[in-house]
């Protein structure tokens, strides 16, 4: 199976020999390794780079366990690139395996040895370095400090719907139903039957994510972590705070746990890139609220398997897919909060707080976006459009619905876009 990832390939090509470490981050098994070791390597070979000049090392494989020791790793790499007359490409996969648990716990106070090895490679003019990793704390958040501003981050996500549909073909609506159900982890497409897909996702969830996260952080309360993942999965797109999670675990599961422990566990899940969050933003007051916030799963298939496919919440799953697509397009994504003045039956005026699903920004572009399965009924249409109409600035207001209708603009200037057009056209927000 060879799925094109042209969106990321272009970023790799554009960043070649830019005197920076290319840091490819993303959820484990989302396709980072294939992108680097297959797609990008094939490109290099096609432009005349010799295979012996491409040094590859997968640190998550047991056969390479010895190179998780930084002294061994540096010695190995130096031996491979000793001919200064030649240019080399170094590909290191899952570099968090070369960072010890002790270094992780102290990484803000003491230097991480691996970063020193990588920084030394930057001094060599005949070496171009590419690394992948599945831990945001030890990669993206440390780029400017640990790599001294010489790190170039490429965030890789599970297959977008466009990548998925370009590979599967067929009818858009049918493909989208499968995509909502089983997500975009590339290897899902290797499995033909529904049962095989579920079995694959179950193994991925249990062995890769739960096991890896638990072992990496030394989690002792495994049952709490599993329940937490289920709670976050069942509440995607809904407002959540730590206190509510703690109270729910106690009342429903009879599990007593502290706010601090839950906060740490959520941080681990976000560091492993299994979940992301969107903060609430007061559109008129231009300020953020600390709590509550919304969590979204990096892949809807993993979300569904965590719940054993018991809670197939189509509206929130569609919202999750839109959120992930906005991240992939490199937008910053918040949840909008607007206050609307209303008059009740007694002619008393009061303020009502309403929500805009997403307030997104990139450079000078800003959009307000609502997601809804269907707004054909007048009451539902008014409910969904009211928060957008309450915002009086000049930025675009958009509603995305599960529709095959062509994009159009209503009399209030709100742009209506079908989910398929939104997902299949990266430029659709520019209309």
C-alpha positions as CSV (number, residue, x, y, z in Angstrom):
1,X,0.0,0.0,0.0
2,X,1.5,3.3,-1.1
3,X,-0.6,6.3,-0.1
4,X,0.7,9.7,-1.5
5,X,1.3,12.3,1.2
6,X,2.2,15.2,-1.2
7,X,1.2,17.9,1.4
8,X,4.1,16.7,3.6
9,X,6.5,15.7,0.9
10,X,6.5,19.3,-0.4
11,X,7.4,20.5,3.0
12,X,10.3,18.1,3.2
13,X,11.5,19.1,-0.3
14,X,11.3,22.8,0.5
15,X,13.3,22.3,3.7
16,X,16.3,20.4,2.2
17,X,19.7,21.7,3.2
18,X,18.2,24.7,5.1
19,X,20.8,24.3,8.0
20,X,18.1,23.0,10.3
21,X,17.1,19.7,11.8
22,X,13.8,18.6,10.2
23,X,11.6,17.4,13.1
24,X,8.7,15.3,11.9
25,X,6.2,15.0,14.7
26,X,2.9,13.1,15.0
27,X,0.9,10.3,16.6
28,X,2.6,6.9,16.4
29,X,1.7,4.9,13.3
30,X,0.2,7.9,11.6
31,X,2.6,7.6,8.7
32,X,5.7,9.5,9.7
33,X,8.1,6.6,9.1
34,X,6.6,5.8,5.7
35,X,6.8,9.4,4.7
36,X,10.4,9.7,5.6
37,X,11.8,6.2,4.8
38,X,9.7,5.5,1.7
39,X,8.1,8.6,0.1
40,X,10.9,11.1,0.8
41,X,13.6,8.5,0.2
42,X,12.1,7.6,-3.2
43,X,12.1,11.2,-4.1
44,X,15.8,11.5,-3.2
45,X,16.7,8.5,-5.2
46,X,14.7,9.9,-8.2
47,X,16.9,13.0,-8.2
48,X,20.1,11.1,-8.2
49,X,21.0,10.7,-4.5
50,X,22.8,7.4,-3.9
51,X,21.2,4.9,-1.5
52,X,24.4,4.5,0.5
53,X,24.3,8.3,1.2
54,X,20.9,8.0,2.9
55,X,21.5,6.8,6.5
56,X,18.4,5.4,8.1
57,X,17.8,4.1,11.7
58,X,14.6,3.2,13.4
59,X,15.1,3.6,17.1
60,X,11.8,1.9,18.1
61,X,13.0,-1.4,16.6
62,X,14.5,-3.8,19.1
63,X,17.3,-4.7,16.6
64,X,18.5,-1.1,17.0
65,X,18.2,-0.9,20.8
66,X,21.9,-0.4,21.3
67,X,21.7,2.9,19.4
68,X,19.3,4.3,22.0
69,X,22.5,5.0,23.9
70,X,23.7,8.3,22.6
71,X,27.4,7.4,22.7
72,X,26.6,4.4,20.5
73,X,24.4,6.4,18.3
74,X,27.0,9.1,17.7
75,X,29.7,6.6,17.0
76,X,27.5,4.8,14.5
77,X,26.6,8.0,12.6
78,X,30.1,9.4,12.6
79,X,31.3,6.2,11.0
80,X,28.7,6.3,8.3
81,X,29.4,9.9,7.3
82,X,33.2,10.1,7.6
83,X,33.8,10.8,3.9
84,X,33.6,14.6,3.9
85,X,33.6,14.8,0.2
86,X,30.1,13.3,0.1
87,X,26.7,14.7,1.1
88,X,24.6,12.6,3.5
89,X,21.0,12.4,4.6
90,X,20.4,11.1,8.1
91,X,16.9,9.7,8.9
92,X,16.3,8.9,12.6
93,X,12.9,7.4,13.5
94,X,11.2,7.8,16.9
95,X,14.0,9.6,18.6
96,X,12.2,9.7,21.9
97,X,13.5,6.1,22.4
98,X,17.0,7.6,22.8
99,X,15.8,9.8,25.7
100,X,15.8,8.2,29.1
101,X,12.9,8.5,31.6
102,X,15.2,10.3,34.0
103,X,16.1,12.9,31.3
104,X,12.4,13.3,30.5
105,X,11.6,14.1,34.1
106,X,14.4,16.7,34.4
107,X,14.5,17.9,30.8
108,X,13.8,21.6,31.8
109,X,16.6,21.6,34.4
110,X,19.3,19.5,32.7
111,X,20.3,19.1,29.0
112,X,19.1,16.0,27.1
113,X,22.1,14.1,25.7
114,X,20.4,13.3,22.4
115,X,19.9,17.0,21.6
116,X,23.7,17.5,22.0
117,X,24.3,14.8,19.4
118,X,21.9,16.3,17.0
119,X,23.2,19.8,17.4
120,X,26.8,18.6,16.7
121,X,25.6,17.1,13.4
122,X,24.4,20.6,12.4
123,X,28.0,21.8,12.4
124,X,28.7,19.4,9.5
125,X,28.1,21.1,6.1
126,X,27.8,17.7,4.3
127,X,24.9,16.4,6.5
128,X,21.1,17.0,6.3
129,X,19.3,15.7,9.4
130,X,15.7,14.4,9.6
131,X,14.2,13.0,12.7
132,X,10.7,11.8,13.7
133,X,9.1,11.6,17.1
134,X,5.8,11.0,18.9
135,X,6.2,13.2,21.9
136,X,5.3,16.9,21.6
137,X,7.0,18.0,24.8
138,X,10.4,16.6,23.9
139,X,10.2,17.9,20.3
140,X,7.9,20.7,19.2
141,X,8.0,22.6,22.5
142,X,11.8,22.4,22.8
143,X,12.8,23.3,19.3
144,X,13.7,26.9,19.9
145,X,15.6,26.2,23.1
146,X,17.3,22.8,22.8
147,X,18.0,23.1,19.0
148,X,19.0,26.7,19.4
149,X,16.5,27.9,16.9
150,X,17.7,25.5,14.3
151,X,14.8,23.1,14.2
152,X,12.1,23.0,11.5
153,X,8.9,21.2,12.6
154,X,6.6,19.4,10.2
155,X,3.5,18.1,12.0
156,X,2.1,14.9,10.4
157,X,-1.5,13.8,11.1
158,X,-3.4,10.6,10.2
159,X,-4.7,10.6,6.7
160,X,-6.9,13.6,5.8
161,X,-10.2,12.8,4.2
162,X,-8.7,14.0,0.9
163,X,-5.7,11.6,1.2
164,X,-8.1,8.8,2.2
165,X,-10.5,9.5,-0.6
166,X,-7.8,9.9,-3.3
167,X,-6.7,6.4,-2.4
168,X,-10.1,4.6,-2.0
169,X,-12.1,6.4,-4.6
170,X,-15.8,5.6,-4.9
171,X,-18.7,7.8,-3.7
172,X,-17.8,10.7,-1.4
173,X,-20.6,10.1,1.0
174,X,-19.8,6.4,1.3
175,X,-16.1,7.0,1.9
176,X,-16.9,9.7,4.5
177,X,-19.1,7.3,6.5
178,X,-16.2,4.8,6.6
179,X,-13.8,7.6,7.5
180,X,-15.9,8.8,10.4
181,X,-16.1,5.2,11.7
182,X,-12.6,3.9,11.2
183,X,-10.5,7.1,11.0
184,X,-7.4,7.8,9.0
185,X,-4.7,5.6,10.4
186,X,-3.0,4.5,7.1
187,X,-2.8,0.7,7.9
188,X,-6.6,0.6,8.5
189,X,-6.8,0.6,4.7
190,X,-4.8,-2.7,4.6
191,X,-7.7,-4.4,6.3
192,X,-10.7,-5.3,4.1
193,X,-13.5,-6.3,6.4
194,X,-15.1,-4.3,9.3
195,X,-14.0,-7.0,11.7
196,X,-10.4,-6.7,10.5
197,X,-10.4,-3.0,10.8
198,X,-11.7,-3.1,14.4
199,X,-9.1,-5.7,15.3
200,X,-6.3,-3.6,13.9
201,X,-7.5,-0.5,15.7
202,X,-7.9,-2.4,19.0
203,X,-4.4,-3.7,18.8
204,X,-3.1,-0.2,17.9
205,X,-5.0,1.3,20.8
206,X,-4.0,-1.3,23.4
207,X,-0.4,-2.1,22.5
208,X,0.9,1.2,21.0
209,X,-0.9,4.0,22.8
210,X,-2.0,2.7,26.1
211,X,1.0,0.5,26.7
212,X,3.5,3.0,25.3
213,X,2.1,5.9,27.3
214,X,1.9,3.9,30.5
215,X,5.4,2.5,30.3
216,X,6.9,5.8,29.1
217,X,5.6,7.8,32.1
218,X,5.6,5.0,34.6
219,X,1.8,5.2,35.1
220,X,0.7,3.2,38.1
221,X,-3.0,3.8,37.9
222,X,-3.7,2.0,34.6
223,X,-7.4,1.7,35.2
224,X,-7.7,5.4,35.7
225,X,-5.9,6.1,32.5
226,X,-8.2,3.8,30.6
227,X,-11.3,5.4,32.1
228,X,-9.9,8.9,31.4
229,X,-9.4,8.0,27.7
230,X,-13.0,6.8,27.5
231,X,-14.3,9.9,29.2
232,X,-12.4,12.2,26.9
233,X,-13.4,10.1,23.9
234,X,-17.1,10.2,24.8
235,X,-17.0,14.0,25.3
236,X,-15.2,15.1,22.2
237,X,-16.5,18.6,21.2
238,X,-18.1,19.1,24.6
239,X,-16.9,21.4,27.4
240,X,-14.8,19.6,30.0
241,X,-12.8,20.5,33.1
242,X,-10.7,18.6,35.5
243,X,-13.1,18.8,38.4
244,X,-15.9,17.3,36.4
245,X,-13.7,14.4,35.3
246,X,-12.7,13.7,38.9
247,X,-16.3,13.8,40.1
248,X,-17.5,11.6,37.3
249,X,-14.8,9.0,38.0
250,X,-15.8,9.0,41.7
251,X,-19.6,8.9,41.2
252,X,-19.8,6.6,38.2
253,X,-16.7,4.4,38.5
254,X,-16.1,4.6,42.2
255,X,-12.5,5.7,41.5
256,X,-11.0,8.3,43.8
257,X,-8.2,10.3,42.1
258,X,-6.8,13.8,42.6
259,X,-7.1,16.8,40.3
260,X,-3.3,16.8,39.9
261,X,-3.2,13.2,38.8
262,X,-5.9,13.7,36.2
263,X,-4.2,16.9,35.0
264,X,-0.9,15.0,34.6
265,X,-2.5,12.1,32.7
266,X,-4.2,14.5,30.3
267,X,-0.8,16.1,29.7
268,X,0.6,12.7,28.9
269,X,-2.1,12.0,26.4
270,X,-1.5,15.3,24.7
271,X,2.2,14.9,24.7
272,X,1.7,11.5,23.0
273,X,-0.5,13.5,20.5
274,X,-3.5,11.2,21.1
275,X,-5.7,14.2,22.1
276,X,-5.6,18.0,21.5
277,X,-7.6,20.8,23.1
278,X,-9.2,24.0,22.1
279,X,-9.5,26.9,24.6
280,X,-12.6,29.1,24.9
281,X,-12.1,32.6,23.5
282,X,-14.3,35.6,24.3
283,X,-14.8,37.1,20.8
284,X,-15.8,40.6,21.9
285,X,-13.7,40.8,25.1
286,X,-10.7,39.3,23.3
287,X,-9.5,37.1,26.2
288,X,-9.2,33.5,27.0
289,X,-11.0,31.5,29.7
290,X,-9.0,29.0,31.7
291,X,-11.8,26.4,32.0
292,X,-13.8,24.6,30.7
293,X,-12.1,23.6,27.4
294,X,-12.8,21.1,24.6
295,X,-10.8,18.0,23.8
296,X,-10.6,16.3,20.5
297,X,-9.1,12.9,19.5
298,X,-6.3,12.9,16.9
299,X,-8.1,10.1,15.1
300,X,-11.8,9.2,15.1
301,X,-11.2,5.5,14.6
302,X,-9.1,5.4,17.8
303,X,-11.8,7.4,19.5
304,X,-14.5,4.9,18.5
305,X,-12.4,1.8,19.4
306,X,-11.7,3.3,22.8
307,X,-15.4,3.2,23.4
308,X,-15.8,-0.1,21.6
309,X,-18.0,1.6,19.0
310,X,-20.8,2.0,21.6
311,X,-21.2,5.8,21.3
312,X,-21.2,6.7,17.6
313,X,-22.0,10.4,18.0
314,X,-22.1,11.6,14.4
315,X,-22.4,15.4,15.0
316,X,-19.4,15.5,17.4
317,X,-17.4,13.1,15.2
318,X,-17.9,15.4,12.2
319,X,-16.9,18.4,14.4
320,X,-13.7,16.4,15.5
321,X,-12.8,15.8,11.8
322,X,-13.2,19.5,11.0
323,X,-11.0,20.4,14.0
324,X,-8.3,18.0,12.9
325,X,-8.4,19.3,9.3
326,X,-8.0,22.9,10.6
327,X,-4.9,21.8,12.5
328,X,-3.5,20.0,9.5
329,X,-3.9,23.3,7.5
330,X,-1.9,25.0,10.2
331,X,-4.6,27.1,11.8
332,X,-4.7,27.9,15.4
333,X,-8.1,26.8,16.7
334,X,-10.2,28.2,19.6
335,X,-13.8,27.8,20.7
336,X,-15.6,31.2,20.3
337,X,-17.8,32.6,23.1
338,X,-20.2,35.4,22.4
339,X,-22.9,37.0,24.5
340,X,-26.2,37.8,23.0
341,X,-28.8,40.2,24.5
342,X,-32.3,38.6,24.6
343,X,-35.7,39.7,25.8
344,X,-37.8,37.2,27.7
345,X,-41.6,36.8,27.9
346,X,-41.7,39.4,30.7
347,X,-39.9,42.0,28.5
348,X,-36.8,41.7,30.7
349,X,-33.5,41.9,28.9
350,X,-30.6,39.6,29.8
351,X,-27.4,38.3,28.3
352,X,-27.1,34.7,27.0
353,X,-23.8,33.1,26.3
354,X,-23.5,31.3,23.0
355,X,-20.8,29.3,21.3
356,X,-19.1,29.4,18.0
357,X,-17.6,26.0,17.3
358,X,-14.2,27.3,16.0
359,X,-12.5,30.6,15.8
360,X,-9.4,30.0,13.6
361,X,-6.4,32.1,12.7
362,X,-3.4,31.9,10.4
363,X,-1.3,35.0,9.9
364,X,-3.8,37.7,8.8
365,X,-6.6,35.3,8.1
366,X,-9.4,34.7,10.6
367,X,-12.6,32.7,10.2
368,X,-15.6,31.9,12.4
369,X,-16.9,28.4,11.7
370,X,-20.0,26.5,12.8
371,X,-20.5,22.8,12.2
372,X,-23.9,21.2,11.9
373,X,-25.2,18.0,10.4
374,X,-28.3,19.7,9.0
375,X,-29.9,23.1,9.1
376,X,-32.8,22.5,6.8
377,X,-35.3,23.2,9.6
378,X,-35.8,26.9,10.4
379,X,-35.4,26.6,14.1
380,X,-32.1,24.7,13.8
381,X,-30.9,27.1,11.2
382,X,-31.5,30.1,13.5
383,X,-29.9,28.3,16.4
384,X,-26.7,27.6,14.5
385,X,-26.4,31.0,12.7
386,X,-27.3,33.2,15.7
387,X,-23.7,33.2,17.2
388,X,-22.2,34.0,13.9
389,X,-24.6,36.9,13.3
390,X,-23.8,38.3,16.8
391,X,-20.2,38.9,15.7
392,X,-20.1,42.3,14.0
393,X,-16.5,42.4,12.6
394,X,-15.6,41.9,9.0
395,X,-14.0,38.4,9.1
396,X,-15.7,35.6,7.2
397,X,-18.5,33.6,8.9
398,X,-18.8,30.0,7.7
399,X,-21.2,27.1,8.4
400,X,-20.2,23.6,7.4
401,X,-23.0,21.1,7.0
402,X,-23.1,17.5,5.9
403,X,-24.4,18.4,2.5
404,X,-23.5,17.9,-1.2
405,X,-24.7,21.4,-2.1
406,X,-22.3,23.7,-3.8
407,X,-20.9,26.5,-1.6
408,X,-23.1,29.6,-1.5
409,X,-23.5,32.9,0.5
410,X,-26.7,33.8,2.1
411,X,-28.3,37.3,2.5
412,X,-26.4,37.8,5.8
413,X,-23.1,37.2,4.2
414,X,-22.6,33.8,5.9
415,X,-20.8,31.2,3.6
416,X,-22.4,27.8,3.5
417,X,-20.0,24.9,2.7
418,X,-20.7,21.2,2.5
419,X,-18.4,19.0,4.5
420,X,-17.1,17.2,1.4
421,X,-16.1,20.5,-0.3
422,X,-14.4,21.6,2.9
423,X,-12.4,18.5,3.3
424,X,-11.4,18.0,-0.3
425,X,-10.5,21.5,-1.2
426,X,-7.7,23.1,0.9
427,X,-8.5,26.6,-0.6
428,X,-12.3,26.5,0.0
429,X,-12.1,29.0,2.9
430,X,-10.7,31.6,0.5
431,X,-14.0,31.9,-1.5
